[in-house]
Each structure stands twice: as structure tokens, then as C-alpha cells.
Amino acid sequence: MTSAPAIPVLFLVPGETHIDYTALYAIAIAYAHSGLLISNHGKQTDRLEFTFPAIVCSSFAIELFMKFFLMLDRSDKKDAVPKHDSGHKLGDLWNKIKPDYQELIAGMFRNNTGTPLLNASNRRIALFIEALRSVGDNPFVRWRYAYEEPGNTLMSHGAVAEVLDALGRAAEYVMEQRTKTV
């Protein structure tokens, strides 16, 4: 184990606005990739305990992508709103996302084409919500403290990844559409 990180220092300069969705998008992508990198490292080294930080990173990426969509909505409205959408509960965050974005996210669920199935059916939205519920309302917090679980518990990085993929693809689609219009 090394004690010298590849990037030892990072100086963060916050933007002047509380609606910098591009920064939030970049951070969410970084956590999503980190979850996969850690998971791959665990597999390559045959160290299953790496699943815990992998699922924490992936779960946090889900939360950040949801907050990305909330921030997009605020930036479109140019609202002067509080800096943070508080909380980690995915169900609450999902309910705050405007229906058009919910439809886009559901249109990317189990869809590897990169093109959303726009006008997602109620069934597709229900399937996404079911998958979201299956990862739990607070997986980022829960799996950080996995050692405190009271008993045997199933942890599925695959289920988390499926939800994360839909959110990540939808966010990527939005970013591509916005750069085309600029």
C-alpha cells in the first residue's frame, strides 16, 4: 500500500453561482467511474472488501446525478434558491425532479443505445422506480457503515449500477444537447 496519492492536492475554487450544474456533472461522473475502478481492482486482486467503497462511490454518484437534475431545473428557471438540496434519500430526491427529466431518465433505463426512449411509458417509469427502491432510499449512507448492519444483508452493486447507468446516460444526453445549442 502506498501513502503517496497520484494527485496530492486539489484547490477548489467555487463558482459564483449556486447552479453550476457542469461542476456537479463532472463530480458525479468521477464518483461513478471511481466505483467501477474500485470494483475492478477488487476483482483483479480477489479482495471482496473493495465492494464496500465501490458501492459507496456508485451510490453517491446516484445521489449527485439526481441533484444534477434538480440543479438543471433551477438553472433553467434562474431561481435564486438555496445552495444545496439537502438530504440523501433517493426517493425524496426523485420526487423533486421535474417530470420531463424523470421521463428522460426512465427512457435511458436498461437502454444502451445512448438515445433516450422519449415519452417513456408509465411502465418504464415504474420499472425505474422499482429499481431505485431496490437499492434502498439511502445506500450512500447505509453502505458507508456496512459493519454496523445488524444481520445478513444483500448488497448488489449490479442493482446500483443499473440505476446509476440510467441517470448517467440521461445526464450525458442533457449535457450533449446543451453543448449543441451553445
KEKE-3310 file (N, C-alpha, C; in steps of 0.2 Angstrom, whole numbers, plus 5000, padded with zeros to 4 digits):
npx = (5004:5003:5007:5007:4997:4992:4987:4991:4986:4972:4965:4950:4940:4926:4912:4903:4890:4876:4871:4879:4878:4887:4899:4894:4890:4902:4908:4900:4901:4915:4914:4906:4914:4924:4918:4917:4931:4936:4929:4933:4947:4945:4941:4951:4961:4956:4949:4936:4932:4933:4922:4914:4918:4917:4903:4899:4904:4898:4884:4884:4886:4874:4866:4872:4869:4855:4854:4860:4850:4841:4847:4849:4836:4834:4843:4838:4827:4833:4832:4834:4839:4841:4858:4860:4852:4845:4849:4849:4841:4835:4822:4815:4823:4821:4807:4807:4813:4809:4795:4798:4812:4812:4806:4815:4826:4820:4818:4831:4834:4839:4844:4855:4858:4861:4852:4838:4823:4811:4796:4793:4785:4772:4775:4788:4794:4789:4796:4809:4808:4805:4817:4825:4820:4824:4838:4838:4833:4843:4857:4870:4873:4870:4879:4891:4893:4893:4898:4890:4878:4864:4863:4863:4864:4859:4869:4869:4879:4877:4863:4864:4872:4864:4854:4862:4868:4857:4854:4866:4868:4857:4860:4872:4866:4859:4869:4876:4866:4864:4877:4876:4867:4874)
npy = (4994:5011:5027:5039:5049:5050:5062:5074:5086:5097:5111:5119:5131:5138:5142:5157:5155:5146:5137:5129:5117:5110:5108:5099:5089:5084:5080:5070:5061:5057:5051:5040:5033:5030:5021:5010:5008:5004:4993:4985:4984:4977:4964:4960:4959:4949:4953:4955:4964:4977:4979:4987:5001:5003:5002:5012:5024:5022:5023:5036:5043:5041:5049:5062:5063:5064:5076:5084:5085:5092:5104:5108:5111:5122:5130:5132:5140:5150:5153:5160:5151:5140:5135:5121:5105:5097:5082:5064:5055:5045:5042:5054:5064:5060:5062:5076:5079:5086:5081:5080:5077:5066:5057:5057:5051:5038:5034:5031:5020:5003:5004:5004:5012:5025:5034:5042:5034:5043:5051:5041:5026:5024:5012:5010:5020:5016:5004:5009:5016:5005:4999:5009:5009:4996:4998:5004:5018:5026:5022:5027:5032:5021:5010:5015:5012:4998:4989:4990:4984:4975:4961:4947:4954:4958:4965:4973:4978:4977:4981:4994:4999:4998:5007:5019:5019:5023:5036:5042:5041:5048:5061:5063:5064:5076:5085:5084:5089:5102:5107:5107:5117:5129)
npz = (5000:4996:5002:4995:4986:4969:4965:4975:4980:4979:4973:4976:4968:4971:4960:4955:4956:4962:4954:4946:4936:4928:4935:4945:4937:4932:4944:4948:4938:4941:4953:4949:4940:4949:4957:4948:4945:4958:4960:4950:4953:4965:4960:4952:4962:4970:4981:4990:4999:4994:4988:4996:4997:4983:4981:4989:4982:4970:4974:4979:4968:4961:4969:4967:4953:4953:4960:4951:4941:4948:4950:4936:4933:4941:4936:4923:4926:4932:4946:4962:4973:4988:4991:4992:4989:5002:5010:5008:5004:4991:4986:4990:4983:4970:4968:4968:4956:4940:4930:4916:4916:4924:4915:4905:4911:4914:4902:4898:4905:4906:4893:4881:4870:4870:4866:4871:4876:4872:4879:4888:4893:4906:4912:4910:4918:4930:4931:4932:4945:4953:4952:4958:4971:4975:4977:4989:5000:5005:5001:5000:5012:5020:5016:5019:5032:5033:5042:5053:5050:5056:5053:5041:5025:5009:4997:4982:4970:4956:4955:4959:4950:4938:4940:4942:4929:4921:4926:4923:4909:4905:4910:4903:4890:4891:4894:4881:4873:4877:4874:4860:4858:4861)
capx = (5000:5007:5004:5008:4992:4994:4986:4991:4982:4967:4962:4944:4938:4919:4909:4899:4883:4874:4868:4884:4877:4893:4904:4891:4890:4909:4910:4896:4905:4921:4912:4903:4920:4928:4915:4919:4938:4937:4926:4938:4953:4944:4940:4958:4966:4952:4948:4929:4930:4933:4915:4910:4919:4914:4896:4898:4905:4892:4878:4885:4885:4867:4863:4874:4866:4849:4855:4862:4844:4837:4851:4847:4829:4835:4847:4833:4822:4837:4830:4839:4837:4847:4864:4860:4846:4848:4846:4852:4836:4834:4815:4814:4826:4817:4801:4808:4815:4803:4793:4802:4818:4811:4804:4821:4830:4817:4820:4838:4834:4840:4844:4862:4859:4863:4847:4833:4816:4807:4789:4794:4779:4771:4778:4796:4795:4788:4802:4815:4806:4806:4824:4828:4818:4828:4844:4837:4832:4849:4863:4877:4875:4870:4885:4897:4893:4891:4900:4885:4872:4863:4862:4865:4861:4861:4872:4870:4882:4874:4857:4865:4875:4859:4851:4867:4868:4851:4855:4872:4866:4852:4864:4876:4862:4857:4875:4877:4861:4866:4883:4874:4863:4878)
capy = (5000:5017:5033:5045:5049:5052:5069:5075:5092:5100:5118:5121:5137:5138:5146:5162:5154:5140:5132:5126:5110:5107:5105:5094:5083:5081:5076:5064:5056:5055:5046:5034:5030:5028:5015:5005:5006:5001:4986:4981:4982:4971:4958:4959:4957:4945:4956:4957:4970:4983:4980:4992:5008:5003:5003:5019:5028:5022:5026:5043:5046:5042:5055:5068:5064:5067:5083:5087:5086:5097:5110:5109:5114:5128:5135:5134:5145:5155:5154:5161:5146:5138:5132:5113:5101:5093:5075:5059:5050:5045:5043:5061:5067:5058:5066:5083:5080:5088:5075:5079:5074:5059:5053:5056:5046:5032:5032:5028:5014:4997:5006:5005:5015:5032:5038:5040:5032:5049:5049:5035:5024:5023:5005:5011:5024:5011:4999:5013:5017:4999:4998:5014:5007:4990:4999:5007:5025:5029:5017:5030:5032:5014:5006:5018:5009:4991:4985:4991:4981:4970:4954:4946:4959:4958:4971:4972:4983:4977:4984:5001:5001:4999:5014:5024:5020:5027:5043:5045:5042:5054:5067:5064:5066:5083:5089:5084:5093:5109:5110:5108:5124:5134)
capz = (5000:4996:5006:4991:4981:4962:4965:4982:4982:4974:4976:4973:4968:4969:4955:4958:4956:4966:4950:4942:4935:4924:4940:4948:4932:4932:4951:4948:4933:4944:4958:4945:4937:4954:4959:4944:4946:4964:4960:4946:4957:4970:4957:4950:4967:4973:4988:4990:5004:4990:4986:5000:4994:4976:4981:4992:4977:4965:4977:4980:4961:4960:4973:4964:4947:4955:4962:4945:4938:4952:4948:4930:4933:4944:4931:4918:4929:4935:4953:4967:4978:4992:4988:4992:4991:5007:5011:5004:5002:4984:4984:4990:4978:4964:4968:4967:4949:4936:4926:4909:4917:4926:4909:4901:4915:4913:4895:4897:4910:4903:4886:4880:4864:4871:4864:4876:4873:4874:4880:4892:4896:4913:4914:4910:4923:4936:4932:4935:4952:4956:4953:4963:4978:4977:4980:4995:5000:5007:5000:5001:5020:5023:5014:5022:5038:5032:5048:5058:5048:5061:5051:5034:5021:5002:4994:4975:4966:4950:4955:4960:4943:4933:4942:4940:4922:4918:4927:4920:4902:4904:4912:4897:4885:4893:4893:4874:4870:4879:4871:4854:4857:4863)
cpx = (5004:5003:5005:5002:4995:4993:4985:4987:4977:4964:4956:4942:4930:4917:4905:4892:4882:4871:4873:4883:4883:4898:4901:4891:4897:4911:4906:4899:4911:4919:4909:4909:4924:4925:4917:4926:4939:4935:4930:4944:4951:4943:4947:4962:4962:4951:4941:4928:4931:4926:4912:4912:4917:4907:4894:4899:4900:4886:4878:4884:4878:4864:4865:4871:4859:4849:4857:4855:4840:4841:4850:4841:4830:4838:4843:4829:4826:4835:4835:4836:4843:4852:4863:4853:4848:4845:4850:4847:4834:4827:4813:4817:4822:4811:4801:4810:4809:4801:4796:4808:4817:4809:4811:4826:4827:4818:4827:4839:4834:4840:4851:4863:4862:4858:4841:4826:4812:4800:4789:4787:4778:4775:4785:4797:4794:4793:4808:4814:4807:4813:4828:4826:4822:4835:4844:4836:4839:4856:4869:4878:4875:4876:4891:4898:4891:4893:4895:4879:4871:4863:4864:4861:4864:4863:4873:4873:4879:4867:4859:4868:4869:4855:4856:4868:4863:4852:4861:4871:4862:4856:4869:4872:4860:4863:4876:4872:4862:4872:4881:4871:4868:4882)
cpy = (5006:5023:5039:5045:5052:5060:5071:5081:5094:5106:5119:5128:5137:5143:5152:5161:5147:5135:5130:5119:5107:5104:5099:5088:5080:5077:5070:5059:5053:5050:5039:5030:5027:5021:5009:5003:5002:4994:4982:4979:4976:4964:4956:4956:4952:4947:4959:4963:4977:4984:4986:4999:5008:5005:5010:5024:5028:5025:5033:5047:5046:5048:5061:5069:5067:5074:5087:5089:5092:5104:5112:5113:5121:5133:5137:5140:5151:5157:5155:5157:5144:5134:5124:5111:5096:5086:5070:5054:5050:5045:5050:5065:5066:5062:5073:5084:5081:5082:5074:5075:5067:5054:5052:5050:5039:5029:5030:5021:5007:4998:5008:5009:5022:5037:5037:5038:5038:5047:5042:5033:5024:5017:5006:5015:5020:5006:5003:5014:5011:4997:5002:5011:5001:4992:5003:5015:5029:5025:5020:5030:5025:5010:5009:5014:5002:4987:4985:4987:4975:4963:4953:4951:4958:4965:4970:4978:4983:4981:4992:5003:5002:5005:5020:5025:5024:5034:5046:5046:5048:5061:5068:5067:5074:5087:5090:5089:5100:5111:5111:5115:5130:5137)
cpz = (5000:5000:5002:4986:4975:4962:4972:4984:4977:4977:4972:4974:4966:4964:4959:4959:4960:4961:4944:4940:4932:4930:4944:4944:4933:4939:4951:4944:4937:4949:4954:4943:4943:4957:4955:4945:4952:4963:4955:4949:4962:4966:4955:4956:4972:4981:4988:4994:5000:4987:4990:4998:4987:4976:4984:4986:4972:4968:4978:4973:4959:4963:4969:4957:4948:4957:4956:4941:4941:4950:4941:4929:4936:4939:4925:4920:4932:4942:4957:4973:4983:4989:4987:4993:4996:5007:5006:5002:4995:4982:4985:4985:4971:4963:4967:4960:4945:4932:4919:4910:4920:4920:4905:4905:4914:4906:4893:4901:4905:4895:4885:4874:4865:4869:4868:4872:4876:4875:4883:4894:4903:4916:4914:4916:4930:4937:4935:4943:4956:4958:4958:4970:4980:4979:4987:4995:5002:5007:5001:5008:5022:5022:5017:5029:5038:5038:5053:5056:5054:5059:5044:5030:5014:4999:4986:4971:4959:4950:4955:4953:4938:4934:4940:4933:4918:4919:4924:4913:4901:4905:4906:4891:4885:4891:4885:4871:4871:4875:4863:4853:4859:4858)
residu = (MET:THR:SER:ALA:PRO:ALA:ILE:PRO:VAL:LEU:PHE:LEU:VAL:PRO:GLY:GLU:THR:HIS:ILE:ASP:TYR:THR:ALA:LEU:TYR:ALA:ILE:ALA:ILE:ALA:TYR:ALA:HIS:SER:GLY:LEU:LEU:ILE:SER:ASN:HIS:GLY:LYS:GLN:THR:ASP:ARG:LEU:GLU:PHE:THR:PHE:PRO:ALA:ILE:VAL:CYS:SER:SER:PHE:ALA:ILE:GLU:LEU:PHE:MET:LYS:PHE:PHE:LEU:MET:LEU:ASP:ARG:SER:ASP:LYS:LYS:ASP:ALA:VAL:PRO:LYS:HIS:ASP:SER:GLY:HIS:LYS:LEU:GLY:ASP:LEU:TRP:ASN:LYS:ILE:LYS:PRO:ASP:TYR:GLN:GLU:LEU:ILE:ALA:GLY:MET:PHE:ARG:ASN:ASN:THR:GLY:THR:PRO:LEU:LEU:ASN:ALA:SER:ASN:ARG:ARG:ILE:ALA:LEU:PHE:ILE:GLU:ALA:LEU:ARG:SER:VAL:GLY:ASP:ASN:PRO:PHE:VAL:ARG:TRP:ARG:TYR:ALA:TYR:GLU:GLU:PRO:GLY:ASN:THR:LEU:MET:SER:HIS:GLY:ALA:VAL:ALA:GLU:VAL:LEU:ASP:ALA:LEU:GLY:ARG:ALA:ALA:GLU:TYR:VAL:MET:GLU:GLN:ARG:THR:LYS:THR:VAL)
# end
